């Protein structure tokens, strides 16, 4: 029985996974399902209950009819992993000049790493690029993504890795992605990304107007980050209006 008991201040419920629905139930049925899930009672011990029978007659609280669950391309997975990887993401640094309240890498995180000064060496990045090359033989359009922390803290390394990747993937259409808070963007960076023959795409984190953005996205010292980000966005668009799209 694929049913998850859920208790709130308003009552007792179950989530029926087969039907993808939430139902209000009695406290007794809630307790029974909780005990079944915990392995404390036999699943058949409650089948004579009228509420349970009614739910089952309506198609709820039933065993799953599925015998097997498989991704449509599961049989091709080994080949895809060996020959057709689409993208590799390089975490260049765990350092960041922001301290966004909702960041999964914040010091308040219980389950993930926190911000640190750990960084990926260029040598490690090159080995990763070589691995990507070996496992993307059938991919004509490889993508290398830079991530952090804030990857623009490692702009010098980005340049080296970009040039190396273009050499390794010579003859293929290679492009690059960067996820950035945009606060550190400079004119030299813009020239490298958009005027030097490389194909770069920037994913810029911006929450909205200043009063919304600054609620959560701020520098490590707590100061507002909005104006620096929006000024750099305009710098891109002023120099490259085609990026408006």
PAZAPA-4460 file (N, C-alpha, C; in steps of 0.05 Angstrom, whole numbers, plus 32768, in hexadecimal, padded with zeros to 4 digits):
% residues 245
    n_x    n_y    n_z   ca_x   ca_y   ca_z    c_x    c_y    c_z   seq   type   mol
   8011   7FE8   8000   8000   8000   8000   8012   8019   8000     1      X     A
   800F   8029   7FEB   8020   8041   7FE8   8011   8059   7FF3     2      X     A
   8010   805B   800E   8001   8071   801A   8013   807D   8030     3      X     A
   8015   8097   8030   8026   80A5   8044   8014   80B4   8057     4      X     A
   8015   80AE   8071   8005   80BC   8085   8010   80D8   808A     5      X     A
   7FFE   80EC   808B   8006   8108   808F   7FF4   8114   80A5     6      X     A
   8000   811E   80BA   7FF1   812A   80D0   7FF6   8148   80D1     7      X     A
   7FE1   8158   80D3   7FE4   8175   80D6   7FD3   817E   80EE     8      X     A
   7FD4   8198   80F3   7FC3   81A3   8108   7FA5   81A1   8101     9      X     A
   7F9F   819E   80E7   7F83   819D   80DF   7F77   8181   80DD    10      X     A
   7F88   816C   80DE   7F7D   8152   80DD   7F91   813D   80D4    11      X     A
   7F86   8125   80CC   7F96   810F   80C4   7F91   8109   80A6    12      X     A
   7FA7   8103   8098   7FA4   80FF   807B   7FB6   80E9   8072    13      X     A
   7FB2   80DF   805A   7FC5   80CD   804D   7FC9   80D7   8030    14      X     A
   7FE2   80D4   8027   7FE8   80D9   800B   7FE9   80BE   7FFD    15      X     A
   7FD7   80BA   7FEA   7FD6   80A1   7FDB   7FE7   80A5   7FC2    16      X     A
   7FFE   8096   7FC1   8011   809A   7FAB   8006   808F   7F91    17      X     A
   7FF5   807A   7F92   7FEA   806F   7F79   7FD8   8083   7F6B    18      X     A
   7FC8   8092   7F7C   7FB5   80A6   7F71   7FC0   80C2   7F70    19      X     A
   7FD7   80C6   7F7E   7FE3   80E1   7F80   7FCE   80F4   7F8C    20      X     A
   7FC2   80EC   7FA2   7FAD   80FC   7FAF   7FB1   80FB   7FCE    21      X     A
   7FA8   8110   7FDB   7FA9   8112   7FF8   7F8C   810F   8002    22      X     A
   7F87   80FD   8015   7F6D   80F8   8020   7F6C   80FE   803E    23      X     A
   7F56   8109   8047   7F51   810B   8064   7F46   80F0   806D    24      X     A
   7F51   80E6   8084   7F49   80CC   808E   7F45   80CF   80AD    25      X     A
   7F39   80BA   80B8   7F35   80BA   80D5   7F4F   80B5   80E3    26      X     A
   7F50   80BC   80FD   7F68   80B9   810D   7F6F   809B   810F    27      X     A
   7F5B   808A   8111   7F60   806D   8113   7F6E   8062   80FA    28      X     A
   7F63   806A   80E2   7F6F   8061   80C9   7F8B   806D   80C6    29      X     A
   7F8F   8085   80CD   7FA9   8092   80CC   7FBD   8083   80DD    30      X     A
   7FB5   807C   80F6   7FC7   806D   8108   7FCD   8051   80FD    31      X     A
   7FB9   8044   80F1   7FBE   802A   80E5   7FD3   802B   80CF    32      X     A
   7FCF   803E   80BC   7FE1   8040   80A6   7FFD   8047   80B0    33      X     A
   7FFF   8058   80C4   8019   805F   80D0   8026   8046   80DB    34      X     A
   8016   8034   80E8   8022   801C   80F3   802A   8008   80DD    35      X     A
   801A   8007   80C8   8022   7FF6   80B1   803C   7FFF   80A5    36      X     A
   803F   8019   80A1   8057   8024   8096   806F   801F   80A7    37      X     A
   806B   801E   80C2   8081   801A   80D5   8086   7FFC   80D9    38      X     A
   8076   7FEB   80CC   8079   7FCE   80CE   8070   7FC3   80E9    39      X     A
   805E   7FD1   80F7   8055   7FC9   8111   803D   7FB7   8110    40      X     A
   802D   7FB8   80FA   8016   7FA7   80F8   8015   7F9B   80DC    41      X     A
   8006   7F85   80D9   8002   7F78   80BF   7FF1   7F89   80AD    42      X     A
   7FF8   7F8D   8094   7FE7   7F9E   8082   7FCB   7F93   807F    43      X     A
   7FC6   7F79   8083   7FAC   7F6E   807F   7F99   7F71   8097    44      X     A
   7FA4   7F7B   80AE   7F94   7F7A   80C6   7F7E   7F8F   80C7    45      X     A
   7F7D   7FA2   80B4   7F6A   7FB7   80B5   7F56   7FB7   809E    46      X     A
   7F57   7FA1   808E   7F48   7FA1   8075   7F2A   7F9E   807A    47      X     A
   7F22   7F96   8092   7F05   7F94   8098   7EF9   7FAF   80A1    48      X     A
   7F0A   7FC3   80A5   7F00   7FDD   80AD   7EF1   7FEA   8096    49      X     A
   7EDA   7FF5   809D   7EC8   8000   8088   7ED4   8018   807A    50      X     A
   7EE2   8029   8088   7EEF   8040   807B   7F04   8037   8067    51      X     A
   7F14   8024   8070   7F29   8019   805F   7F1D   800C   8046    52      X     A
   7F07   7FFC   804A   7EFA   7FEF   8033   7EEE   8003   8020    53      X     A
   7EE3   8019   802B   7ED8   802E   8019   7EED   803B   8008    54      X     A
   7F04   8041   8015   7F1A   804D   8006   7F24   803A   7FF0    55      X     A
   7F26   8020   7FF7   7F30   800D   7FE3   7F1C   800A   7FCC    56      X     A
   7F02   800B   7FD2   7EEE   8009   7FBD   7EEF   8020   7FAA    57      X     A
   7EFA   8037   7FB4   7EFD   804F   7FA3   7F19   8050   7F96    58      X     A
   7F29   803B   7F9A   7F43   803A   7F8D   7F5A   8045   7F9E    59      X     A
   7F55   804A   7FB8   7F6A   8054   7FC9   7F76   803E   7FDA    60      X     A
   7F8D   8043   7FE6   7F9A   8030   7FF9   7F9D   8015   7FED    61      X     A
   7FA4   8014   7FD3   7FA8   7FFB   7FC5   7FC6   7FF6   7FC1    62      X     A
   7FCC   7FDD   7FBC   7FE7   7FD6   7FB5   7FED   7FE2   7F99    63      X     A
   8006   7FE8   7F94   800E   7FF3   7F7B   800B   7FDF   7F64    64      X     A
   7FFE   7FE6   7F4E   7FFC   7FD3   7F38   8016   7FD1   7F28    65      X     A
   8029   7FE3   7F2E   8042   7FE3   7F1F   8054   7FCC   7F27    66      X     A
   805E   7FBD   7F14   8071   7FA8   7F1A   808E   7FB2   7F17    67      X     A
   8091   7FC6   7F06   80AC   7FCF   7F00   80AB   7FEC   7EF8    68      X     A
   80BE   7FFC   7F00   80BF   8018   7EF9   80DA   801D   7EEC    69      X     A
   80DA   8026   7ED4   80F4   802A   7EC5   80F2   8042   7EB4    70      X     A
   8108   8051   7EB3   810A   8068   7EA1   810A   805E   7E84    71      X     A
   80FC   806B   7E71   80FA   8061   7E56   8115   805B   7E49    72      X     A
   812A   806B   7E51   8144   8067   7E44   8157   8057   7E55    73      X     A
   814C   8048   7E69   815E   803A   7E7C   8171   8027   7E6E    74      X     A
   8168   801A   7E58   8179   8007   7E4A   8190   8015   7E3B    75      X     A
   818C   802F   7E37   81A1   803E   7E29   81B3   804D   7E3C    76      X     A
   81AE   804B   7E56   81BC   805B   7E69   81DA   8055   7E69    77      X     A
   81E2   803C   7E68   81FF   8036   7E68   820D   8042   7E50    78      X     A
   8200   8041   7E38   820C   804C   7E20   820D   806B   7E23    79      X     A
   81F8   8077   7E2D   81F8   8094   7E30   820E   809D   7E43    80      X     A
   8212   808F   7E59   8227   8097   7E6C   8243   8092   7E61    81      X     A
   8245   807F   7E50   825F   8079   7E45   8266   808A   7E2D    82      X     A
   8252   8093   7E1D   8258   80A0   7E04   8249   80BA   7DFE    83      X     A
   8235   80C1   7E0F   8224   80D7   7E06   821D   80EA   7E1E    84      X     A
   8230   80EF   7E2F   822C   8104   7E44   8227   811F   7E37    85      X     A
   8214   812E   7E41   820C   8147   7E34   821B   815F   7E40    86      X     A
   8221   815E   7E5A   822D   8175   7E68   823D   816C   7E80    87      X     A
   8251   817C   7E86   825F   8178   7E9F   825F   8193   7EAF    88      X     A
   825A   8191   7EC9   8259   81A9   7EDA   8271   81A9   7EEC    89      X     A
   8281   81BE   7EEC   8299   81C0   7EFC   8294   81D3   7F13    90      X     A
   8295   81C9   7F2B   8292   81DA   7F43   82AE   81E6   7F48    91      X     A
   82B3   81FE   7F3D   82CE   820A   7F3F   82D5   8212   7F5B    92      X     A
   82C2   821A   7F6B   82C8   8224   7F86   82B0   8220   7F98    93      X     A
   82B5   821D   7FB1   82A0   821C   7FC5   829D   8237   7FD3    94      X     A
   82AD   824A   7FCA   82AD   8265   7FD6   8298   8277   7FC7    95      X     A
   828D   828A   7FD6   8279   829C   7FCA   827A   82B7   7FD9    96      X     A
   8276   82CC   7FCA   8276   82E7   7FD7   825A   82EF   7FE0    97      X     A
   8246   82DD   7FDB   822B   82E1   7FE5   8225   82CE   7FFC    98      X     A
   8211   82D5   800C   8206   82C3   8020   81E8   82C4   801E    99      X     A
   81DD   82B7   800A   81C0   82B8   8005   81B2   82A7   801A   100      X     A
   819C   82B1   8024   818E   82A4   803A   8186   8288   8034   101      X     A
   817E   8283   801B   8173   8268   8014   8187   8256   8007   102      X     A
   81A0   825E   8006   81B5   824E   7FF9   81B8   8233   8006   103      X     A
   81B8   821E   7FF6   81BB   8203   8002   81D7   81FF   800D   104      X     A
   81EA   8210   8006   8205   820E   8011   820B   8222   8027   105      X     A
   81F6   822E   8032   81FA   8241   8047   8204   8234   8061   106      X     A
   820D   8244   8073   8217   8239   808D   8200   822D   809D   107      X     A
   81E7   8233   8096   81D0   8228   80A4   81C7   820D   8099   108      X     A
   81D4   8204   8084   81CD   81EA   8078   81D4   81D3   8089   109      X     A
   81C1   81C0   808C   81C6   81A8   809C   81CF   8191   808C   110      X     A
   81CB   8192   8071   81CF   817A   8061   81E4   817D   804B   111      X     A
   81ED   8196   8046   8200   819A   8030   8219   81A7   803B   112      X     A
   822D   81A9   802A   8245   81B7   8031   823F   81D4   8035   113      X     A
   8250   81E3   8043   824E   81FF   8046   8262   820D   8035   114      X     A
   8261   8228   8034   8275   8237   8024   8291   8232   8031   115      X     A
   82A4   822F   801F   82C0   822B   8028   82D3   8237   8014   116      X     A
   82EC   8234   8019   8300   823E   8006   830A   8227   7FF4   117      X     A
   82FD   8210   7FF4   8305   81FA   7FE3   8300   8202   7FC6   118      X     A
   8313   81FB   7FB5   8310   8201   7F98   831B   81EA   7F87   119      X     A
   8311   81E8   7F6F   831A   81D4   7F5C   8333   81DE   7F4E   120      X     A
   8348   81CE   7F4D   8360   81D5   7F3F   835B   81D3   7F21   121      X     A
   836B   81E2   7F11   8369   81E1   7EF4   8370   81C5   7EEB   122      X     A
   8382   81B8   7EF8   838A   819D   7EF1   8372   818A   7EF3   123      X     A
   8363   818C   7F09   834C   817B   7F0D   8337   8181   7EF8   124      X     A
   8333   819A   7EF2   8320   81A2   7EDE   8327   8196   7EC3   125      X     A
   8341   8197   7EBC   834A   818B   7EA3   8344   816D   7EA1   126      X     A
   8349   8160   7EB8   8344   8143   7EB8   8326   813E   7EB5   127      X     A
   8315   814F   7EC0   82F8   814D   7EBD   82F0   8151   7EA0   128      X     A
   82FC   8165   7E93   82F7   816A   7E76   82FF   8152   7E65   129      X     A
   8315   8145   7E6C   831E   812E   7E5D   830B   8116   7E61   130      X     A
   8301   8113   7E7A   82ED   80FF   7E80   82D4   8104   7E6F   131      X     A
   82CB   811D   7E6F   82B4   8124   7E5F   82B8   811E   7E42   132      X     A
   82CF   8123   7E37   82D5   811D   7E1B   82D2   80FF   7E16   133      X     A
   82DD   80EF   7E27   82DC   80D2   7E24   82C0   80C7   7E24   134      X     A
   82AE   80D5   7E33   8293   80CA   7E37   827E   80DA   7E28   135      X     A
   8286   80EA   7E14   8273   80F9   7E04   8279   80F6   7DE6   136      X     A
   8282   80DF   7DDF   828B   80DB   7DC3   8274   80E0   7DB0   137      X     A
   825B   80D9   7DB8   8244   80DB   7DA6   8236   80F6   7DA8   138      X     A
   8240   8108   7DB9   8233   8122   7DBE   8241   8137   7DAD   139      X     A
   8234   8143   7D99   8240   8157   7D89   8241   8173   7D95   140      X     A
   8232   8176   7DAB   822F   8191   7DB8   8235   8190   7DD6   141      X     A
   824E   818A   7DDE   8254   8188   7DFA   8251   81A4   7E08   142      X     A
   824A   81A3   7E22   8246   81BB   7E32   8257   81B8   7E4B   143      X     A
   8266   81CD   7E51   8275   81CE   7E6A   826A   81E5   7E7B   144      X     A
   8261   81DE   7E93   8255   81F2   7EA5   8267   81F8   7EBC   145      X     A
   8268   8211   7EC5   8277   821A   7EDC   8264   8221   7EF2   146      X     A
   826B   8217   7F0A   8259   821A   7F21   8269   8220   7F3A   147      X     A
   825B   8227   7F4F   8269   822D   7F68   8259   8225   7F80   148      X     A
   825A   8235   7F96   8265   824F   7F9A   825F   8262   7F82   149      X     A
   8270   8276   7F82   826F   828A   7F6C   8286   8285   7F59   150      X     A
   8280   8279   7F41   8296   8272   7F2F   82A6   8289   7F24   151      X     A
   829B   82A2   7F24   82AB   82B8   7F19   82C2   82C0   7F2C   152      X     A
   82C2   82B5   7F44   82DA   82B8   7F55   82F2   82AA   7F49   153      X     A
   82ED   8298   7F36   8303   8289   7F2A   8304   828F   7F0C   154      X     A
   8302   82A8   7F05   8301   82AF   7EE8   831A   82A7   7EDA   155      X     A
   8331   82AB   7EE6   834A   82A3   7ED9   834A   8285   7ED2   156      X     A
   8340   8275   7EE4   833E   8258   7EDF   8329   8252   7ECA   157      X     A
   8313   8261   7EC9   82FF   825D   7EB5   830B   8261   7E99   158      X     A
   831B   8275   7E96   8328   827A   7E7C   833A   8263   7E74   159      X     A
   834A   8259   7E86   835C   8242   7E80   834C   8229   7E79   160      X     A
   8337   8224   7E88   8328   820B   7E84   8318   820D   7E6A   161      X     A
   830E   8225   7E64   82FF   8229   7E4B   8311   8223   7E33   162      X     A
   8328   822F   7E33   833B   822B   7E1D   8343   820E   7E1A   163      X     A
   8348   8200   7E31   834F   81E4   7E30   8338   81D3   7E25   164      X     A
   8320   81D9   7E2E   8309   81C9   7E25   8305   81CC   7E07   165      X     A
   8309   81E4   7DFD   8306   81E9   7DE0   831B   81DA   7DD0   166      X     A
   8333   81D7   7DDB   8347   81C7   7DCE   8340   81A9   7DCE   167      X     A
   8337   81A0   7DE5   8330   8183   7DE8   8318   817C   7DD6   168      X     A
   8305   818E   7DD3   82ED   8188   7DC4   82EE   8195   7DA8   169      X     A
   8306   819A   7D9E   8309   81A6   7D83   82F9   8195   7D6F   170      X     A
   82EA   81A4   7D5E   82D9   8196   7D4A   82BD   8192   7D53   171      X     A
   82B7   8198   7D6D   829C   8196   7D77   8292   81B2   7D7F   172      X     A
   8278   81B5   7D80   826C   81CE   7D88   8269   81CF   7DA6   173      X     A
   827D   81DA   7DB4   827D   81DB   7DD1   8273   81F6   7DDB   174      X     A
   8263   81F5   7DF0   825A   820E   7DFC   825E   820C   7E1B   175      X     A
   825A   8223   7E28   8261   8225   7E44   824A   8233   7E53   176      X     A
   8245   822B   7E6C   8231   8237   7E7C   823D   8240   7E97   177      X     A
   8233   8256   7EA1   823C   825F   7EBB   8224   8267   7ECC   178      X     A
   8222   825D   7EE4   820D   8265   7EF7   821A   8279   7F0A   179      X     A
   8211   8292   7F0A   8220   82A8   7F18   820D   82BB   7F25   180      X     A
   8216   82C7   7F3B   8206   82DC   7F48   820B   82F7   7F3A   181      X     A
   821E   82F8   7F27   8223   830F   7F15   8230   8327   7F23   182      X     A
   8234   8326   7F3C   823F   833E   7F4A   825C   8344   7F43   183      X     A
   826B   832F   7F3A   8287   8333   7F35   828E   8336   7F17   184      X     A
   8279   8337   7F07   827D   8339   7EEA   828B   8353   7EE3   185      X     A
   829F   8351   7ED2   82AF   8368   7EC9   82AE   836A   7EAA   186      X     A
   82B7   8380   7EA0   82B7   8384   7E83   82CA   836F   7E76   187      X     A
   82E0   8369   7E83   82F3   8355   7E78   82E5   833A   7E76   188      X     A
   82D5   8333   7E8A   82C6   831A   7E8A   82B2   8319   7E73   189      X     A
   82A4   832F   7E70   8290   8331   7E5A   829D   832E   7E3F   190      X     A
   82B4   833A   7E3B   82C3   8337   7E22   82CB   831A   7E1D   191      X     A
   82D4   830D   7E32   82DC   82F1   7E2F   82C4   82DF   7E28   192      X     A
   82AE   82E4   7E37   8297   82D2   7E33   828A   82D6   7E18   193      X     A
   8289   82EF   7E0E   8278   82F5   7DF7   8287   8300   7DDF   194      X     A
   82A1   8307   7DE2   82AF   8314   7DCB   82C8   8305   7DC3   195      X     A
   82CC   82ED   7DCE   82E6   82E0   7DC9   82E2   82C5   7DBA   196      X     A
   82CB   82C2   7DAE   82C7   82AA   7D9E   82BD   8292   7DAE   197      X     A
   82B8   8295   7DC8   82AD   8280   7DD9   828F   8282   7DDA   198      X     A
   8281   826B   7DDE   8264   826C   7DE0   825D   8268   7DFE   199      X     A
   8257   827E   7E0B   8250   827E   7E27   8233   8286   7E2C   200      X     A
   8227   827A   7E40   820C   8281   7E49   820E   8286   7E67   201      X     A
   8203   829C   7E70   8203   82A3   7E8D   81E7   829F   7E99   202      X     A
   81E6   8290   7EAE   81CD   828E   7EBE   81D2   82A0   7ED6   203      X     A
   81C3   82B7   7ED7   81C7   82CB   7EEC   81B1   82C9   7F01   204      X     A
   81BA   82C7   7F1A   81A6   82C5   7F30   819D   82E1   7F38   205      X     A
   8183   82E6   7F33   8177   8300   7F3A   815A   82FA   7F43   206      X     A
   8153   8302   7F5B   8139   82FA   7F66   8123   830D   7F5D   207      X     A
   8129   8324   7F52   8114   8336   7F4A   811C   8353   7F51   208      X     A
   8108   8364   7F56   810E   8380   7F5D   811E   8381   7F77   209      X     A
   812B   8398   7F7C   813E   839A   7F92   8132   8391   7FAD   210      X     A
   811A   839A   7FB3   810F   8394   7FCD   810A   8376   7FD1   211      X     A
   8107   8367   7FBB   8104   834A   7FBD   811F   833D   7FBD   212      X     A
   8130   8345   7FAA   814B   833A   7FA7   815B   833C   7FC1   213      X     A
   815B   8353   7FCD   816C   8358   7FE5   8162   834A   7FFE   214      X     A
   8149   8340   7FFD   813F   8332   8015   8150   8319   801B   215      X     A
   815A   830C   8006   8168   82F3   8009   8184   82F3   7FFD   216      X     A
   8189   8303   7FE9   81A3   8301   7FDA   81B4   831A   7FE2   217      X     A
   81C8   8315   7FF2   81D8   832B   7FFC   81F5   8322   7FFE   218      X     A
   8207   8335   8000   8223   832E   8004   8228   8321   801F   219      X     A
   8240   8315   8021   8247   8307   803A   8246   831A   8052   220      X     A
   824A   8334   804E   8249   8347   8064   822D   8352   8069   221      X     A
   821A   8347   805A   81FE   834F   805D   81F5   8366   804C   222      X     A
   8207   8373   803D   81FF   838A   802D   81EF   8382   8014   223      X     A
   81E0   8395   8009   81D0   8390   7FF1   81E1   8389   7FD9   224      X     A
   81D7   8376   7FC9   81E6   836D   7FB1   81D8   8376   7F97   225      X     A
   81BF   8380   7F9A   81AF   8384   7F82   81BC   8396   7F6D   226      X     A
   81C5   83AE   7F76   81CE   83C1   7F63   81E6   83B7   7F53   227      X     A
   81F9   83AA   7F61   8210   839F   7F53   8208   838B   7F3D   228      X     A
   81F4   837A   7F44   81EB   8365   7F31   81DD   8373   7F1A   229      X     A
   81CB   8385   7F1F   81BB   8391   7F09   81CC   83A2   7EF7   230      X     A
   81E0   83B0   7F03   81F3   83C0   7EF3   8202   83AE   7EE0   231      X     A
   820A   8396   7EE9   8219   8384   7ED7   8208   8377   7EC2   232      X     A
   81EF   8373   7EC9   81DC   8369   7EB5   81D9   837E   7E9E   233      X     A
   81D7   8398   7EA6   81D5   83AD   7E92   81EE   83B0   7E82   234      X     A
   8205   83AB   7E8F   821F   83AC   7E81   821F   8397   7E6A   235      X     A
   8215   837F   7E70   8213   836A   7E5C   8201   8374   7E45   236      X     A
   81EA   837D   7E4C   81D6   8384   7E37   81DE   839D   7E27   237      X     A
   81ED   83B0   7E34   81F6   83C7   7E26   820B   83BF   7E10   238      X     A
   821C   83AC   7E17   8231   83A4   7E05   8228   838E   7DF2   239      X     A
   8213   837F   7DFA   8209   8369   7DEA   81EB   8369   7DEA   240      X     A
   81DE   837B   7DDC   81C1   837D   7DDC   81B3   8364   7DD2   241      X     A
   81C1   8353   7DC3   81B5   833B   7DB9   81AF   8328   7DD1   242      X     A
   81BC   832C   7DE8   81B7   831B   7DFF   819C   8322   7E0D   243      X     A
   818F   8337   7E03   8175   833D   7E0E   8161   8326   7E0C   244      X     A
   8165   8316   7DF8   8152   8300   7DF3   8157   82E9   7E07   245      X     A
***
